[in-house]
Amino acid sequence: MKKRQTTLVLVRVGGRILLPMKKRGLGVGKYNGYGGKREEGETIEEAAIRETFEEGNFTPKNLKKIAINTFELFWKGEWMQQECHIFFADSYEGTPAETEEMSPHWFDVDKIPYDKMWSDDIHWLPLVMAGKKLECFFKFDEDNEIQNYTIKEVESL
């Protein structure tokens, strides 16, 4: 099974969170964070910053790793696993802008649109919003519905 390292950046400033709408590719039509796969020769943090700039036209600041989620899913006709390193950023440089891939939207943290996000987000995002660090595993079926999952709170990542 193919496995790749990916990133996800959630910008949380005060009582608001930036959740862009995915416009193409895996997760199209869902709110999510900024991110993507790590390229050869870059650290996972460098990948997170690069992907955020490419998808949102701004640079996240003060990245703090909050979770490592492993996703097993069916994509482009094959099963794969993604080890996704998830970060909060509490500030940024530049102005989030719409790109070919993402359209930025701000939400109050008590009004996160879980019904328009990946189905796993309701399970782990409230926990990291409450300050917990997590290691999670989510297995999706071919229709992108969760088959099973585990969530483990950890001291550090």
CYANA upper distance limits for C-alpha pairs under 8 A (distance plus 0.5 A):
  1 MET  CA     79 TRP  CA      6.72
  1 MET  CA     80 MET  CA      5.90
  1 MET  CA     81 GLN  CA      7.54
  2 LYS  CA     79 TRP  CA      7.59
  2 LYS  CA     80 MET  CA      5.15
  2 LYS  CA     81 GLN  CA      6.59
  3 LYS  CA     80 MET  CA      6.21
  3 LYS  CA     81 GLN  CA      5.01
  3 LYS  CA     82 GLN  CA      6.01
  3 LYS  CA     83 GLU  CA      7.79
  4 ARG  CA     37 LYS  CA      7.54
  4 ARG  CA     38 ARG  CA      8.41
  4 ARG  CA     81 GLN  CA      7.01
  4 ARG  CA     82 GLN  CA      5.51
  4 ARG  CA     83 GLU  CA      6.72
  5 GLN  CA     37 LYS  CA      6.31
  5 GLN  CA     38 ARG  CA      6.35
  5 GLN  CA     44 ILE  CA      8.45
  5 GLN  CA     82 GLN  CA      6.23
  5 GLN  CA     83 GLU  CA      5.33
  5 GLN  CA     84 CYS  CA      6.43
  5 GLN  CA     85 HIS  CA      8.07
  6 THR  CA     35 GLY  CA      7.52
  6 THR  CA     36 GLY  CA      5.57
  6 THR  CA     37 LYS  CA      4.58
  6 THR  CA     38 ARG  CA      6.11
  6 THR  CA     44 ILE  CA      8.19
  6 THR  CA     82 GLN  CA      6.88
  6 THR  CA     83 GLU  CA      6.50
  6 THR  CA     84 CYS  CA      5.09
  6 THR  CA     85 HIS  CA      6.74
  7 THR  CA     34 TYR  CA      8.31
  7 THR  CA     35 GLY  CA      5.36
  7 THR  CA     36 GLY  CA      5.78
  7 THR  CA     37 LYS  CA      6.82
  7 THR  CA     38 ARG  CA      7.76
  7 THR  CA     44 ILE  CA      7.48
  7 THR  CA     47 ALA  CA      7.43
  7 THR  CA     48 ALA  CA      5.88
  7 THR  CA     84 CYS  CA      5.63
  7 THR  CA     85 HIS  CA      5.27
  7 THR  CA     86 ILE  CA      6.30
  7 THR  CA     87 PHE  CA      8.30
  8 LEU  CA     33 GLY  CA      6.05
  8 LEU  CA     34 TYR  CA      5.89
  8 LEU  CA     35 GLY  CA      4.86
  8 LEU  CA     36 GLY  CA      7.33
  8 LEU  CA     48 ALA  CA      7.10
  8 LEU  CA     84 CYS  CA      7.25
  8 LEU  CA     85 HIS  CA      6.74
  8 LEU  CA     86 ILE  CA      5.18
  8 LEU  CA     87 PHE  CA      6.72
  9 VAL  CA     33 GLY  CA      5.74
  9 VAL  CA     34 TYR  CA      5.55
  9 VAL  CA     35 GLY  CA      6.53
  9 VAL  CA     48 ALA  CA      6.99
  9 VAL  CA     52 THR  CA      7.58
  9 VAL  CA     60 PRO  CA      8.47
  9 VAL  CA     86 ILE  CA      6.45
  9 VAL  CA     87 PHE  CA      5.38
  9 VAL  CA     88 PHE  CA      6.37
  9 VAL  CA     89 ALA  CA      7.42
 10 LEU  CA     17 ILE  CA      7.53
 10 LEU  CA     18 LEU  CA      6.99
 10 LEU  CA     19 LEU  CA      7.54
 10 LEU  CA     33 GLY  CA      5.55
 10 LEU  CA     34 TYR  CA      7.31
 10 LEU  CA     86 ILE  CA      8.19
 10 LEU  CA     87 PHE  CA      6.66
 10 LEU  CA     88 PHE  CA      5.41
 10 LEU  CA     89 ALA  CA      6.73
 11 VAL  CA     17 ILE  CA      6.16
 11 VAL  CA     18 LEU  CA      5.79
 11 VAL  CA     19 LEU  CA      8.30
 11 VAL  CA     33 GLY  CA      8.36
 11 VAL  CA     60 PRO  CA      7.77
 11 VAL  CA     88 PHE  CA      6.20
 11 VAL  CA     89 ALA  CA      5.22
 11 VAL  CA     90 ASP  CA      6.44
 11 VAL  CA     91 SER  CA      7.50
 11 VAL  CA     92 TYR  CA      8.45
 12 ARG  CA     16 ARG  CA      6.25
 12 ARG  CA     17 ILE  CA      4.86
 12 ARG  CA     18 LEU  CA      6.96
 12 ARG  CA     88 PHE  CA      7.05
 12 ARG  CA     89 ALA  CA      6.62
 12 ARG  CA     90 ASP  CA      5.71
 12 ARG  CA     91 SER  CA      7.95
 13 VAL  CA     17 ILE  CA      6.86
 13 VAL  CA     89 ALA  CA      8.44
 13 VAL  CA     90 ASP  CA      5.70
 13 VAL  CA     91 SER  CA      6.86
 14 GLY  CA     90 ASP  CA      8.47
 15 GLY  CA    108 ASP  CA      6.30
 15 GLY  CA    109 VAL  CA      6.11
 16 ARG  CA    106 TRP  CA      6.92
 16 ARG  CA    107 PHE  CA      5.93
 16 ARG  CA    108 ASP  CA      4.90
 16 ARG  CA    109 VAL  CA      5.70
 17 ILE  CA    106 TRP  CA      6.14
 17 ILE  CA    107 PHE  CA      5.89
 17 ILE  CA    108 ASP  CA      6.87
 17 ILE  CA    109 VAL  CA      6.50
 18 LEU  CA     33 GLY  CA      7.94
 18 LEU  CA    104 PRO  CA      7.22
 18 LEU  CA    105 HIS  CA      6.21
 18 LEU  CA    106 TRP  CA      4.99
 18 LEU  CA    107 PHE  CA      6.93
 19 LEU  CA     31 TYR  CA      6.07
 19 LEU  CA     32 ASN  CA      5.79
 19 LEU  CA     33 GLY  CA      5.92
 19 LEU  CA     34 TYR  CA      8.47
 19 LEU  CA    104 PRO  CA      6.75
 19 LEU  CA    105 HIS  CA      5.95
 19 LEU  CA    106 TRP  CA      6.68
 19 LEU  CA    107 PHE  CA      7.80
 20 PRO  CA     31 TYR  CA      5.91
 20 PRO  CA     32 ASN  CA      6.25
 20 PRO  CA     33 GLY  CA      6.66
 20 PRO  CA     34 TYR  CA      7.70
 20 PRO  CA    102 MET  CA      6.20
 20 PRO  CA    103 SER  CA      5.57
 20 PRO  CA    104 PRO  CA      4.50
 20 PRO  CA    105 HIS  CA      5.77
 20 PRO  CA    106 TRP  CA      8.44
 21 MET  CA     28 VAL  CA      8.14
 21 MET  CA     29 GLY  CA      6.73
 21 MET  CA     30 LYS  CA      6.04
 21 MET  CA     31 TYR  CA      4.83
 21 MET  CA     32 ASN  CA      6.91
 21 MET  CA    102 MET  CA      5.96
 21 MET  CA    103 SER  CA      5.54
 21 MET  CA    104 PRO  CA      6.87
 21 MET  CA    105 HIS  CA      7.72
 22 LYS  CA     27 GLY  CA      6.77
 22 LYS  CA     28 VAL  CA      5.28
 22 LYS  CA     29 GLY  CA      5.95
 22 LYS  CA     30 LYS  CA      6.11
 22 LYS  CA     31 TYR  CA      6.68
 22 LYS  CA     32 ASN  CA      7.44
 22 LYS  CA    101 GLU  CA      6.56
 22 LYS  CA    102 MET  CA      5.35
 22 LYS  CA    103 SER  CA      7.28
 23 LYS  CA     28 VAL  CA      5.64
 23 LYS  CA     29 GLY  CA      6.56
 23 LYS  CA    100 GLU  CA      7.52
 23 LYS  CA    101 GLU  CA      5.55
 23 LYS  CA    102 MET  CA      5.95
 23 LYS  CA    103 SER  CA      7.70
 24 ARG  CA     28 VAL  CA      5.35
 24 ARG  CA     29 GLY  CA      8.23
 24 ARG  CA    100 GLU  CA      8.42
 24 ARG  CA    101 GLU  CA      6.27
 24 ARG  CA    102 MET  CA      8.45
 26 LEU  CA     75 TRP  CA      8.21
 27 GLY  CA    118 TRP  CA      7.97
 29 GLY  CA    116 LYS  CA      8.33
 30 LYS  CA    116 LYS  CA      5.95
 30 LYS  CA    117 MET  CA      5.36
 30 LYS  CA    118 TRP  CA      7.23
 31 TYR  CA    113 PRO  CA      8.24
 31 TYR  CA    116 LYS  CA      6.64
 31 TYR  CA    117 MET  CA      5.49
 31 TYR  CA    118 TRP  CA      8.24
 32 ASN  CA    117 MET  CA      6.89
 32 ASN  CA    118 TRP  CA      8.13
 34 TYR  CA     48 ALA  CA      8.33
 34 TYR  CA     51 GLU  CA      7.19
 34 TYR  CA     52 THR  CA      5.63
 34 TYR  CA     55 GLU  CA      7.06
 34 TYR  CA     56 GLY  CA      7.82
 35 GLY  CA     47 ALA  CA      8.36
 35 GLY  CA     48 ALA  CA      6.33
 35 GLY  CA     51 GLU  CA      5.51
 35 GLY  CA     52 THR  CA      6.31
 35 GLY  CA     55 GLU  CA      8.13
 36 GLY  CA     47 ALA  CA      8.11
 36 GLY  CA     48 ALA  CA      7.89
 36 GLY  CA     51 GLU  CA      6.50
 37 LYS  CA     47 ALA  CA      7.62
 38 ARG  CA     42 GLU  CA      7.32
 38 ARG  CA     43 THR  CA      7.97
 38 ARG  CA     44 ILE  CA      6.73
 38 ARG  CA     47 ALA  CA      5.65
 38 ARG  CA     48 ALA  CA      8.38
 39 GLU  CA     47 ALA  CA      7.43
 42 GLU  CA     46 GLU  CA      6.36
 42 GLU  CA     47 ALA  CA      6.81
 43 THR  CA     47 ALA  CA      6.74
 44 ILE  CA     48 ALA  CA      6.73
 44 ILE  CA     85 HIS  CA      7.90
 45 GLU  CA     49 ILE  CA      6.82
 45 GLU  CA     63 LEU  CA      8.30
 46 GLU  CA     50 ARG  CA      6.56
 47 ALA  CA     51 GLU  CA      6.41
 48 ALA  CA     52 THR  CA      6.63
 49 ILE  CA     53 PHE  CA      6.75
 49 ILE  CA     59 THR  CA      6.70
 49 ILE  CA     60 PRO  CA      6.76
 50 ARG  CA     54 GLU  CA      6.65
 50 ARG  CA     59 THR  CA      8.41
 51 GLU  CA     55 GLU  CA      6.48
 52 THR  CA     56 GLY  CA      6.00
 52 THR  CA     57 ASN  CA      7.57
 52 THR  CA     58 PHE  CA      7.22
 52 THR  CA     59 THR  CA      7.05
 52 THR  CA     60 PRO  CA      7.60
 53 PHE  CA     57 ASN  CA      5.00
 53 PHE  CA     58 PHE  CA      5.33
 53 PHE  CA     59 THR  CA      5.97
 53 PHE  CA     60 PRO  CA      8.48
 55 GLU  CA     98 GLU  CA      8.44
 55 GLU  CA     99 THR  CA      6.55
 55 GLU  CA    100 GLU  CA      8.16
 55 GLU  CA    101 GLU  CA      6.43
 55 GLU  CA    102 MET  CA      6.43
 56 GLY  CA     96 PRO  CA      5.79
 56 GLY  CA     97 ALA  CA      5.92
 56 GLY  CA     98 GLU  CA      6.84
 56 GLY  CA     99 THR  CA      6.80
 56 GLY  CA    102 MET  CA      7.19
 56 GLY  CA    103 SER  CA      8.29
 56 GLY  CA    104 PRO  CA      7.81
 57 ASN  CA     94 GLY  CA      7.75
 57 ASN  CA     95 THR  CA      7.41
 57 ASN  CA     96 PRO  CA      6.25
 57 ASN  CA     97 ALA  CA      6.28
 57 ASN  CA     98 GLU  CA      8.34
 57 ASN  CA     99 THR  CA      8.04
 58 PHE  CA     92 TYR  CA      7.32
 58 PHE  CA     93 GLU  CA      6.32
 58 PHE  CA     94 GLY  CA      5.25
 58 PHE  CA     95 THR  CA      6.16
 58 PHE  CA     96 PRO  CA      5.97
 58 PHE  CA     97 ALA  CA      8.17
 59 THR  CA     92 TYR  CA      5.94
 59 THR  CA     93 GLU  CA      5.59
 59 THR  CA     94 GLY  CA      7.02
 60 PRO  CA     89 ALA  CA      6.26
 60 PRO  CA     90 ASP  CA      8.32
 60 PRO  CA     91 SER  CA      6.72
 60 PRO  CA     92 TYR  CA      4.80
 60 PRO  CA     93 GLU  CA      6.98
 61 LYS  CA     89 ALA  CA      6.07
 61 LYS  CA     90 ASP  CA      7.09
 61 LYS  CA     91 SER  CA      5.65
 61 LYS  CA     92 TYR  CA      5.39
 61 LYS  CA     93 GLU  CA      7.63
 62 ASN  CA     88 PHE  CA      8.46
 62 ASN  CA     89 ALA  CA      5.90
 62 ASN  CA     90 ASP  CA      6.66
 62 ASN  CA     91 SER  CA      7.23
 63 LEU  CA     87 PHE  CA      6.38
 63 LEU  CA     88 PHE  CA      6.15
 63 LEU  CA     89 ALA  CA      5.15
 63 LEU  CA     90 ASP  CA      7.89
 64 LYS  CA     87 PHE  CA      5.72
 64 LYS  CA     88 PHE  CA      5.81
 64 LYS  CA     89 ALA  CA      7.00
 65 LYS  CA     85 HIS  CA      7.52
 65 LYS  CA     86 ILE  CA      6.27
 65 LYS  CA     87 PHE  CA      4.80
 65 LYS  CA     88 PHE  CA      7.03
 65 LYS  CA    133 LYS  CA      8.50
 65 LYS  CA    157 LEU  CA      7.39
 66 ILE  CA     85 HIS  CA      8.47
 66 ILE  CA     86 ILE  CA      6.29
 66 ILE  CA     87 PHE  CA      5.91
 66 ILE  CA     88 PHE  CA      7.21
 66 ILE  CA    128 VAL  CA      6.88
 66 ILE  CA    132 LYS  CA      7.77
 66 ILE  CA    133 LYS  CA      5.45
 66 ILE  CA    134 LEU  CA      7.07
 66 ILE  CA    157 LEU  CA      7.95
 67 ALA  CA     85 HIS  CA      6.64
 67 ALA  CA     86 ILE  CA      5.60
 67 ALA  CA     87 PHE  CA      7.61
 67 ALA  CA    128 VAL  CA      8.07
 67 ALA  CA    133 LYS  CA      6.03
 67 ALA  CA    134 LEU  CA      5.08
 67 ALA  CA    135 GLU  CA      6.16
 67 ALA  CA    136 CYS  CA      8.07
 67 ALA  CA    157 LEU  CA      7.67
 68 ILE  CA     83 GLU  CA      7.19
 68 ILE  CA     84 CYS  CA      6.03
 68 ILE  CA     85 HIS  CA      5.16
 68 ILE  CA     86 ILE  CA      6.50
 68 ILE  CA    134 LEU  CA      6.95
 68 ILE  CA    135 GLU  CA      5.45
 68 ILE  CA    136 CYS  CA      6.91
 68 ILE  CA    157 LEU  CA      8.13
 69 ASN  CA     82 GLN  CA      8.43
 69 ASN  CA     83 GLU  CA      6.38
 69 ASN  CA     84 CYS  CA      5.60
 69 ASN  CA     85 HIS  CA      7.14
 69 ASN  CA     86 ILE  CA      8.03
 69 ASN  CA    134 LEU  CA      8.28
 69 ASN  CA    135 GLU  CA      6.21
 69 ASN  CA    136 CYS  CA      5.05
 69 ASN  CA    137 PHE  CA      6.18
 69 ASN  CA    138 PHE  CA      8.00
 70 THR  CA     81 GLN  CA      7.17
 70 THR  CA     82 GLN  CA      6.00
 70 THR  CA     83 GLU  CA      4.92
 70 THR  CA     84 CYS  CA      6.47
 70 THR  CA    135 GLU  CA      8.46
 70 THR  CA    136 CYS  CA      6.62
 70 THR  CA    137 PHE  CA      5.22
 70 THR  CA    138 PHE  CA      6.81
 71 PHE  CA     81 GLN  CA      5.91
 71 PHE  CA     82 GLN  CA      5.62
 71 PHE  CA     83 GLU  CA      7.05
 71 PHE  CA     84 CYS  CA      8.01
 71 PHE  CA    137 PHE  CA      6.44
 71 PHE  CA    138 PHE  CA      5.45
 71 PHE  CA    139 LYS  CA      6.42
 71 PHE  CA    140 PHE  CA      8.05
 72 GLU  CA     79 TRP  CA      7.56
 72 GLU  CA     80 MET  CA      6.24
 72 GLU  CA     81 GLN  CA      4.87
 72 GLU  CA     82 GLN  CA      7.07
 72 GLU  CA    137 PHE  CA      8.39
 72 GLU  CA    138 PHE  CA      6.79
 72 GLU  CA    139 LYS  CA      5.19
 72 GLU  CA    140 PHE  CA      6.60
 73 LEU  CA     79 TRP  CA      6.12
 73 LEU  CA     80 MET  CA      6.15
 73 LEU  CA     81 GLN  CA      6.91
 73 LEU  CA    139 LYS  CA      6.75
 73 LEU  CA    140 PHE  CA      5.59
 73 LEU  CA    141 ASP  CA      7.05
 73 LEU  CA    142 GLU  CA      7.61
 73 LEU  CA    144 ASN  CA      7.61
 74 PHE  CA     78 GLU  CA      5.94
 74 PHE  CA     79 TRP  CA      4.87
 74 PHE  CA     80 MET  CA      6.79
 74 PHE  CA    140 PHE  CA      7.94
 74 PHE  CA    141 ASP  CA      7.44
 74 PHE  CA    142 GLU  CA      5.94
 74 PHE  CA    144 ASN  CA      8.14
 75 TRP  CA     79 TRP  CA      6.80
 75 TRP  CA     80 MET  CA      7.62
 96 PRO  CA    104 PRO  CA      7.03
 97 ALA  CA    103 SER  CA      7.52
 97 ALA  CA    104 PRO  CA      6.90
 98 GLU  CA    102 MET  CA      6.28
 98 GLU  CA    103 SER  CA      4.97
 98 GLU  CA    104 PRO  CA      6.56
 99 THR  CA    103 SER  CA      6.97
107 PHE  CA    111 LYS  CA      6.73
107 PHE  CA    112 ILE  CA      6.60
108 ASP  CA    112 ILE  CA      7.22
113 PRO  CA    117 MET  CA      7.26
114 TYR  CA    118 TRP  CA      8.05
114 TYR  CA    119 SER  CA      8.03
114 TYR  CA    121 ASP  CA      7.34
114 TYR  CA    122 ILE  CA      6.51
115 ASP  CA    119 SER  CA      8.14
117 MET  CA    121 ASP  CA      7.24
119 SER  CA    145 GLU  CA      7.47
119 SER  CA    146 ILE  CA      7.53
120 ASP  CA    124 TRP  CA      7.43
120 ASP  CA    138 PHE  CA      7.67
120 ASP  CA    146 ILE  CA      7.61
121 ASP  CA    125 LEU  CA      5.84
122 ILE  CA    126 PRO  CA      7.18
123 HIS  CA    127 LEU  CA      8.12
124 TRP  CA    128 VAL  CA      7.03
124 TRP  CA    134 LEU  CA      8.32
124 TRP  CA    136 CYS  CA      8.40
124 TRP  CA    151 ILE  CA      7.94
125 LEU  CA    129 MET  CA      6.53
126 PRO  CA    130 ALA  CA      6.75
127 LEU  CA    131 GLY  CA      7.19
127 LEU  CA    132 LYS  CA      6.15
127 LEU  CA    133 LYS  CA      8.46
128 VAL  CA    132 LYS  CA      5.23
128 VAL  CA    133 LYS  CA      6.62
128 VAL  CA    134 LEU  CA      7.82
132 LYS  CA    153 GLU  CA      7.16
132 LYS  CA    154 VAL  CA      8.29
133 LYS  CA    153 GLU  CA      6.26
133 LYS  CA    154 VAL  CA      6.07
133 LYS  CA    155 GLU  CA      7.16
133 LYS  CA    156 SER  CA      7.19
133 LYS  CA    157 LEU  CA      7.82
134 LEU  CA    151 ILE  CA      7.23
134 LEU  CA    152 LYS  CA      6.09
134 LEU  CA    153 GLU  CA      5.10
134 LEU  CA    154 VAL  CA      6.09
135 GLU  CA    151 ILE  CA      6.56
135 GLU  CA    152 LYS  CA      5.73
135 GLU  CA    153 GLU  CA      6.96
135 GLU  CA    154 VAL  CA      7.39
136 CYS  CA    149 TYR  CA      7.77
136 CYS  CA    150 THR  CA      6.03
136 CYS  CA    151 ILE  CA      4.92
136 CYS  CA    152 LYS  CA      6.60
137 PHE  CA    149 TYR  CA      5.79
137 PHE  CA    150 THR  CA      5.72
137 PHE  CA    151 ILE  CA      7.14
138 PHE  CA    146 ILE  CA      7.20
138 PHE  CA    147 GLN  CA      8.18
138 PHE  CA    148 ASN  CA      6.60
138 PHE  CA    149 TYR  CA      4.91
138 PHE  CA    150 THR  CA      7.29
139 LYS  CA    146 ILE  CA      6.25
139 LYS  CA    147 GLN  CA      6.02
139 LYS  CA    148 ASN  CA      6.00
139 LYS  CA    149 TYR  CA      6.73
140 PHE  CA    144 ASN  CA      5.61
140 PHE  CA    145 GLU  CA      5.63
140 PHE  CA    146 ILE  CA      4.85
140 PHE  CA    147 GLN  CA      5.84
140 PHE  CA    148 ASN  CA      7.90
141 ASP  CA    145 GLU  CA      5.96
141 ASP  CA    146 ILE  CA      6.86
141 ASP  CA    147 GLN  CA      6.57
